Amino acid sequence: MTKRARWNTSAIRDHLMRSYMDELTPQNHRVARRDALRELAALFLRLGTLAMGGPAAHIAMMEDEVVRRRRWMTHERFLDMLGVCNLIPGPNSTEMAIHIGQLRAGFPGLIVAGACFILPAAAIVLAIAWMYVRFGTMPQAVGLLYGVKPVIIAVVLQALWGLGRTAIKSRILAAIAIVALAASLLEVNDMIVLLGGGIVMLAIRAFEDRACTRAALAAIPAAATRASGAKGAALAAAVVAVPFSLATLFLFFLKVGAVLFGSGYVLLAFLRTDLVDRLRWLTEAQLLDAVAVGQVTPGPVFTTATFIGYILGGFRGAVVATLGIFLPSFFFVSISGPLVPHLRRSALAGAFLDGVNVGAWALMAAVTLFLARAAIVDVATVLLAVSSAFILIRYRVNSAWLVLGGGLIGLAMMPWR
């Protein structure tokens, strides 16, 4: 298959799906949409309840469900959406859920998939926050995590294998992947890794097509103006200190969701600067507990906001903070999602996206290596990881049930540790 044919695979599938939908009667169209929304709700309620291990693990479980099992999209389309998620602010795994919902059932699907992925995690964090405020400490989850983490490593490695075979489709992309992985392991900024791969591929493609180069250069000044304006607005918002209120809490987390790139550890640094040092709404210990709860519970790590909101403003504070931090993701996906197929139809934009996809794959691989060092610590965890990988590859067991089983094994082993 030629490179151009591979680039057009997603566009062909989208065209066939649109043609099929156009042939449906209005009544059948409503039934098909309702069935799609029901499928999305069931899938993302389950993932929001069981998907532990951080964004890399969440994305791996989504890939297993929507690409391998349900065949809602190709590996290439999944990678394209992942590349776009890495280029916009907000939690990547939540934005992937929203992208999948939008592709499957339009705007209603966008809302259903995102809400169903967020709500179970937010409810679990809210319950923990209530116990934290009532009893003054964080519930322990050591045994659960001991069994879950090795299973997560196996799930992510399986996804990396499948996504890598799709993303790394030439020697140039393989070389970029190696360099990007090395840079990630050396803790180079995520955006440099992502944009570096995209720019290299863009330059190679632009050298082959000078007309595309002129068009790309013409678009740079406008993009730079928009970016500098957004950065200036974010900085202006960051320096205003005001007393606590629910409105202030909402606006603060709205700003966080709109400008934050990176992992939960980046979120920790961001929250510490504002909530501890500047506003003095939280202590260091409270903030660390909040981030720890976001890390050890299922679903998006950004549900840390739910915990903080409850500490500061009770139930209403939890709702306000959760809405604030996640609303920008719905907005960014709603405007970026329809652009993905058009990016693939442009040779220059497609080349840039190829480079970004390889960078995203490298970031995911680096995170997996870091997680593996913390997850696989003895013979029992080695056996859990190896057996989980074997079951995934040989029997195609749903990864969510493997994660649940790993957690139960970890709890059962607590008396012998």
GIVENSUL-V554484 format. One line per field, one symbol per residue. ss: DSSP state (2 for helix, 1 for strand, 0 for the rest). psi: psi as a letter, one per 30 degrees, with the letter a starting at -180 (. if undefined). burial: 1 if it has 16 or more other ideal C-beta (glycine too) atoms within 10 Angstrom, else 0. A space follows every 50 residues. Layout:
ss=???
psi=???
burial=???
//
This chain:
ss=00222222222222222222222002222222222222222222222222 00002222222222222220000022222222222220000222222222 22222222222222222222222222222222222000000222222222 22222222222222222000222222222222222000022222222222 22222222022222222222222222222222222222000000022222 22222222200002222222222222220000022222222222220000 22222222222222222222222222222222222200222222202222 22222222222222222222222220002222222222222222200022 22222222222202220
psi=kleeeeefeeeeeeeeeeeeeffkleeeeeeeeeeeeeeeeeefeeefef jlgleeeeeeeeeeefeeefhflleeeeeeeeeeefflllkeeeeeeeee eeeegaeeeeeeeeefeeeeeeeeeeeeeeeeeefglkkkgeeeeefeee eeeeeeeeeeeeeefeeigleeeeeeeeeeeeeefghkkeeeeeeeeeee eeeeeeefjeeeeeeeeffeeeeeeeeeeeeeeeeeffgjkllkleeeee eefeeefffklaafeeeeeeeeeeeeeefhflleeeeeeeeeeeefllak fffeeeeeeeeegaeeeeeeeeeeffeeeeeeeeffeffeeeeffkeeee eeeeeeeeeeeeeeeeeeeeeeefejfaeeeeeeeeeeeeeeeefhkkfe eeeeeeeeeeeffefg.
burial=00000111110011000000000000000000100110111011111111 11111111111111111000011111111111111111111111111111 11111001111111111111111111011001000001001011111111 11111111110111011110011001101110110000010011111101 11001100000110010000000000000000000001000000010111 11111111110111001101110111000011000110111111111111 11111111111110001111111111111101100110011011011111 11111111111111111100110011000110011011101100000011 01111110111000000
//
